[in-house]
């Protein structure tokens, strides 16, 4: 039996009961034009065009497309992509999120195989696998994550793998399924500061997210990293952001992304402010000083931005050599040509 006891380090403030936070009113930023630093130019390189075609053929969903990520051109050109598993509907209703919520339809146990075949056919150097919350399932969808890792490893062992998981309703045995599959990176996003959790992360708890990250760090071997993300512009205060960054480091998180909230539609959470490049740079400096091995902080950063490069840089810094997947990444394209299409793809 695996030990399910809490392992949050002493001294970390946790909140199990949070006050109800009212929805923030619109501000000038809510209706303002995006500042110049948020504008990105599309660049349709050959790798991007190839991956776009392959994704349509495989009938798979990527967060890159579903969430309208501004970095899709850059990441796909580097042969990195993020896959969404568990269906198109999430059982949580985070008001900032562009993925639709509702009751999921069915449980597709063939999805990990299709993801693996797509990763292999695309010849990816690094794949991020995320998923909707599946509170309708006993394991919260943990098997889908673990099986996706196993099948990608079987078909394309040269590919690095990151999983971005929900909280599995705090079930240690569900998380253990995923850590036992040994992803290179296990991510779980806190997204915001404790004071705003009730409104912005319904169904999640701040303490529960820290607990998951602490357990993941304890259960993963050296060389496998934990990661989290913070979104700014939803009503947080600067001192709250700095406190949250400290809490993440105290539970052993090594990789951190800090991003700008961009309101998808008028029906989503009202944007409160645009964060300047200078503030993002200051927060990165603070995080690095706390001991994070790699930090991406900026308005156009997303949680899976430069995912492979982040893990490669962190691993090299810690161990003095490239991770296994990065040392053999050049072979991925050659292997891809030999991978047949998945049945039914």
C-alpha positions in Angstrom: 0.0 0.0 0.0 1.2 3.5 -0.8 1.2 6.0 2.1 -1.6 8.4 1.6 -0.6 10.7 4.4 -0.4 14.4 3.8 3.1 15.5 3.0 2.9 19.3 2.8 6.0 20.7 4.5 5.7 22.4 7.9 5.1 26.1 7.7 3.1 26.3 4.5 -0.2 28.1 5.1 -3.2 26.1 3.8 -6.8 27.2 3.6 -9.5 24.5 3.8 -12.4 27.0 4.1 -12.3 30.1 1.9 -14.7 33.1 2.0 -17.0 33.4 -1.0 -15.6 36.0 -3.4 -18.0 38.1 -5.5 -17.5 38.2 -9.2 -15.3 41.1 -10.2 -16.9 44.0 -11.9 -15.7 45.1 -15.4 -12.7 47.5 -15.5 -11.2 49.7 -18.2 -9.1 46.7 -19.1 -12.2 44.6 -19.7 -13.1 46.6 -22.8 -9.8 48.0 -23.8 -7.7 47.1 -26.8 -4.9 44.7 -26.1 -1.6 46.4 -25.5 1.2 46.1 -28.1 3.1 43.4 -26.1 0.1 41.1 -26.5 0.1 41.1 -30.3 1.5 38.1 -32.1 2.2 37.6 -35.7 1.2 34.2 -37.3 4.0 32.3 -38.8 3.0 29.3 -40.9 6.2 27.2 -41.1 6.5 23.8 -42.7 6.3 21.9 -39.4 3.2 23.8 -38.4 1.4 23.1 -41.7 2.4 19.4 -41.4 1.1 19.0 -37.9 -2.1 20.8 -38.6 -2.9 18.4 -41.4 -2.0 15.3 -39.3 -4.3 16.5 -36.4 -7.3 16.8 -38.7 -6.6 13.3 -40.1 -6.4 11.8 -36.6 -9.6 13.5 -35.4 -7.9 14.6 -32.1 -8.4 17.6 -29.9 -5.4 19.8 -29.0 -5.5 22.5 -26.3 -3.4 24.5 -28.7 -6.4 24.9 -30.9 -9.3 24.6 -28.5 -8.0 27.3 -26.1 -6.9 29.6 -28.9 -3.3 29.6 -27.7 -1.2 32.5 -29.3 1.9 30.3 -29.3 0.6 27.5 -31.5 2.8 28.5 -34.4 6.0 28.6 -32.4 5.3 25.4 -30.5 4.2 23.3 -33.4 7.2 24.5 -35.4 9.3 23.1 -32.6 7.3 19.9 -32.9 5.7 20.3 -29.5 2.0 19.9 -29.0 -0.6 19.6 -26.3 -3.4 17.0 -26.4 -6.7 17.2 -24.6 -8.1 13.9 -23.3 -11.2 12.8 -21.5 -13.7 14.4 -23.9 -14.7 18.0 -24.8 -16.8 18.7 -21.7 -15.3 19.5 -18.2 -17.3 18.7 -15.0 -15.9 21.9 -13.4 -17.0 25.4 -14.4 -13.9 27.7 -14.0 -15.2 31.1 -15.2 -11.9 32.0 -17.0 -11.6 28.8 -19.0 -12.5 28.5 -22.7 -13.2 24.7 -22.5 -16.9 24.0 -22.3 -18.4 22.5 -19.1 -21.1 20.0 -18.8 -21.8 16.3 -18.4 -19.2 14.3 -20.4 -20.5 11.8 -22.9 -19.1 8.4 -22.5 -15.6 7.1 -21.5 -13.4 6.6 -24.5 -10.7 4.0 -23.5 -9.4 4.0 -27.0 -8.3 7.6 -26.7 -4.8 7.0 -25.3 -4.0 4.8 -28.3 -5.1 7.5 -30.7 -3.1 10.1 -28.9 0.0 7.8 -29.0 -0.4 7.2 -32.7 -0.8 10.9 -33.4 2.3 11.8 -31.3 4.3 9.1 -33.2 3.0 10.1 -36.6 3.8 13.8 -35.9 7.3 12.8 -34.8 7.0 15.1 -31.8 10.0 15.9 -29.6 7.8 16.6 -26.6 4.1 16.1 -26.0 1.9 17.6 -23.3 -1.2 15.6 -22.3 -3.9 17.4 -20.4 -7.5 16.6 -19.8 -10.9 17.9 -18.6 -11.9 17.1 -15.0 -13.9 13.9 -15.0 -15.7 13.9 -11.6 -18.1 11.3 -13.0 -15.4 8.7 -13.0 -14.2 6.9 -9.9 -10.5 7.7 -10.6 -11.2 11.1 -12.1 -9.7 10.0 -15.4 -6.3 9.0 -13.9 -6.2 5.8 -16.0 -6.5 7.8 -19.2 -3.5 9.9 -18.3 -1.4 6.9 -17.2 -2.3 4.8 -20.2 -1.6 7.7 -22.6 2.0 8.0 -21.1 2.5 4.2 -21.5 1.3 4.1 -25.0 3.3 7.1 -26.2 6.4 5.6 -24.6 5.8 2.4 -26.5 5.3 3.9 -29.9 7.8 6.8 -29.7 10.3 6.3 -26.8 12.3 9.4 -28.1 9.4 11.7 -27.1 9.4 13.6 -23.8 6.0 13.6 -22.0 4.3 16.1 -19.7 0.9 15.5 -18.1 -1.2 18.3 -16.8 -3.7 16.8 -14.4 -6.8 17.9 -12.5 -7.0 17.2 -8.7 -8.7 13.8 -8.9 -10.9 15.0 -6.0 -7.9 14.5 -3.7 -7.7 10.8 -4.2 -4.1 9.7 -3.6 -4.6 6.4 -5.4 -5.6 8.2 -8.6 -2.6 10.4 -8.6 -0.4 7.4 -7.9 -1.6 5.7 -11.1 -0.2 8.7 -13.0 3.1 9.0 -11.2 3.7 5.3 -11.6 3.6 5.8 -15.3 6.6 8.1 -14.9 5.9 11.2 -17.0 8.9 13.4 -17.5 6.9 16.3 -16.0 3.7 16.2 -13.9 1.9 19.5 -13.9 -1.1 20.7 -11.8 -2.1 24.4 -12.1 -3.0 26.4 -9.0 -4.0 29.2 -11.5 -4.7 31.9 -8.8 -4.2 33.0 -5.3 -6.0 31.5 -2.2 -8.4 34.4 -1.7 -9.9 34.0 -5.2 -10.1 30.2 -5.3 -13.8 29.8 -4.4 -14.9 32.0 -7.3 -12.2 31.2 -9.9 -11.5 27.5 -9.2 -15.0 26.0 -8.1 -14.6 22.4 -7.1 -10.9 22.8 -6.3 -9.2 23.9 -3.1 -5.9 25.6 -2.7 -4.8 23.2 0.0 -5.7 20.3 -2.2 -3.7 21.5 -5.1 -0.6 22.0 -2.9 -1.1 18.6 -1.5 -1.3 17.0 -4.9 1.9 18.7 -6.0 3.7 17.7 -2.8 2.7 14.1 -3.2 3.7 14.1 -6.9 7.2 15.4 -6.0 7.6 12.7 -3.3 6.5 9.9 -5.6 8.4 10.8 -8.8 12.1 9.9 -9.0 14.9 12.4 -9.5 14.9 13.8 -13.1 11.1 13.9 -13.3 9.8 17.4 -12.5 6.7 18.9 -11.0 5.2 22.1 -12.5 2.5 24.7 -11.9 1.0 27.8 -13.5 -0.3 31.2 -12.2 -2.7 33.4 -14.3 -2.6 37.1 -13.6 -5.2 39.8 -14.3 -8.2 38.1 -12.4 -8.2 40.3 -9.3 -5.1 39.2 -7.4 -2.8 41.5 -5.4 0.9 41.5 -6.0 1.8 40.3 -2.5 -0.7 37.4 -2.9 1.1 36.3 -6.1 4.5 36.4 -4.4 3.1 34.3 -1.5 1.6 31.7 -3.9 4.9 31.4 -5.7 6.6 30.8 -2.3 4.0 28.1 -1.4 4.6 26.3 -4.7 8.4 26.2 -4.2 7.9 25.0 -0.6 6.0 21.9 -1.8 8.9 21.1 -4.2 7.6 22.5 -7.5 10.5 23.0 -9.9 9.0 24.5 -13.1 6.7 27.5 -13.1 4.8 29.5 -15.7 3.2 32.9 -15.0 0.7 34.1 -17.5 -1.7 36.9 -18.5 -5.5 36.2 -18.4 -7.2 37.0 -21.7 -10.9 37.1 -21.4 -12.3 34.7 -24.1 -15.8 36.2 -24.3 -18.1 38.7 -22.5 -19.6 35.7 -20.7 -16.3 34.8 -19.0 -14.7 36.3 -15.9 -14.1 40.0 -16.4 -10.5 40.9 -17.0 -9.2 43.1 -14.3 -5.9 44.4 -15.6 -3.1 43.9 -18.2 0.2 43.0 -16.5 3.2 44.8 -17.8 6.3 43.1 -19.1 8.3 44.7 -16.3 6.1 43.0 -13.6 6.4 39.7 -15.3 10.2 40.1 -15.3 10.2 41.0 -11.6 8.1 37.9 -10.7 10.4 35.7 -12.7 13.4 37.1 -10.8 11.7 36.4 -7.5 10.8 32.8 -8.5 14.3 32.1 -9.7 15.7 33.4 -6.4 13.4 31.0 -4.5 15.0 28.0 -6.3 12.7 27.2 -9.2 14.9 25.5 -11.8 13.1 27.1 -14.8 10.5 29.9 -15.0 8.6 31.3 -18.0 6.9 34.5 -17.1 5.2 36.7 -19.7 1.9 38.0 -21.2 2.0 35.4 -24.0 3.2 32.5 -21.9 0.8 29.6 -21.4 1.2 26.6 -19.0 2.5 24.4 -21.8 4.6 27.1 -23.5 8.1 25.8 -24.2 7.2 22.7 -22.2 10.0 20.6 -23.7 12.6 23.4 -23.5 11.6 24.0 -19.8 12.2 20.4 -18.9 15.4 20.2 -20.9 16.8 23.3 -19.3 15.8 22.2 -15.8 17.2 18.7 -16.2 20.4 19.9 -17.6 20.9 22.4 -14.8 20.2 19.7 -12.2 22.1 16.8 -13.7 24.6 18.3 -16.1 23.4 16.3 -19.1 20.4 16.3 -21.4 17.3 14.3 -20.5 16.9 11.0 -22.3 14.2 12.3 -24.7 16.2 15.4 -25.7 19.4 13.4 -26.3 17.5 11.3 -28.9 15.0 13.8 -30.2 16.6 13.9 -33.6 15.5 10.4 -34.2 11.8 11.2 -33.7 11.1 12.3 -37.3 12.7 9.1 -38.7 10.6 6.9 -36.4 7.4 8.8 -37.3 7.6 7.7 -40.9 7.4 4.1 -39.9 4.4 4.4 -37.6 1.1 3.2 -39.3 -2.2 5.1 -38.8 -4.2 4.0 -35.8 -7.2 1.8 -36.5 -10.3 4.0 -37.0 -8.2 7.2 -37.1 
